[in-house]
Amino acid sequence: MTSHPTTNRSTLTRGYTIALVSAAILSTTAVFIRYLTQTYQIPALVLAFWRDLFVCLTLLGILAVARRGLLAVRRDHLGYLVIYGLILAVFNSLWTLSVALNGAAVSTVLAYCSAAFTALLGWWFLKEQLHWAKLAAVVISLGGCVLVSGALDPEAWRLNLLGIITGVASGLMWAVYSLMGRSASQRGLNPWTTLLYTFGIAALFLLAFNLVSGGRIPGAAALPADLFWLGEAWLGWGVLFLLAAGPTLAGFGLYNVALTHLPSSVANLIATTEPVWTAVIAFIFLGERLTWVQVGGSAMVLGGVVLLRVYEGWLNRV
């Protein structure tokens, strides 16, 4: 009987570590995306399509060589994976539209309302615990995200009804993505198999969004030829492939693995540390200075995660 709490503590520690590493890796994607959009002005949904497609193709090659058994999926899981892939594609689209309507800082804050959505939806649909420490951690971390993103600057807020609705919807879809990942693990789906199929299906949906919208969606291809926006810019294609095969594949893959060890609400809360990692990377590689407000916000985000980890560790000991 004494081994159960130890096992729980070990699982929690492993899950927290994997989720933190995932957030750190995903935070590097901003550097790649910023380079591609500023250097080549590639439309955001075109970038998202190739990013998802390259993730799928890279992982397909890796699994075909190293873990061929993970390529197989039960027929009764296919419908679930199609829905999961659609959610990923819609999240990518809403996030892009939110950035176009609200700007980076405001859209970041609105997207990270997903921590609150995930806590509530996880409690409702997956019967996850919703104790005071989790609620406090959500509030503290959301406050920290506001400070880190610079959303306190009045100039950052260009309020419009469509922009706010879109931003909140992107947070809701990220929460649903987290819940689907947790549900997939409960169904016995391997996280890397899930990643392969969801990104492949999301790429197909993003291809449709680009071809059908006729440029009416901000960031989508205006013409089918725009899908090959980079043309003969081989450096651009290389950076895009590196973005997909490196931080996107590893970051989302590890996040899926973390969902096998942690409730979706906890994994999503840890993901809110991503803006902190991004700020640190920008400081190291881009020379961007952190203000004291941003330092305080970073401490709040990390403090919320530490509070939750300490409280859940205490629960396992009593």
Secondary structure, 3 states (H helix, E strand, C coil): CCHHHHHHHHHHHHHHHHHHHHHHHHHCHHHHHHHHHHHHCCCHHHHHHHHHHHHHHHHHHHHHHHCHHHHCCCHHHHHHHHHHHHHHHHHHHHHHHHHHHHCHHHHHHHHCCHHHHHHHHHHHHCCCCCCHHHHHHHHHHHHHHHHHHCCCCHHHCCCCHHHHHHHHHHHHHHHHHHHHHHHHHHCCCCHHHHHHHHHHHHHHHHHHHHHHHCCCCCCCCCCHHHHHCCCCCHHHHHHHHHHHHHHHHHHHHHHHHHCCCCCHHHHHHHHCCHHHHHHHHHHHHCCCCCCHHHHHHHHHHHHHHHHHHHHHHHHHHC
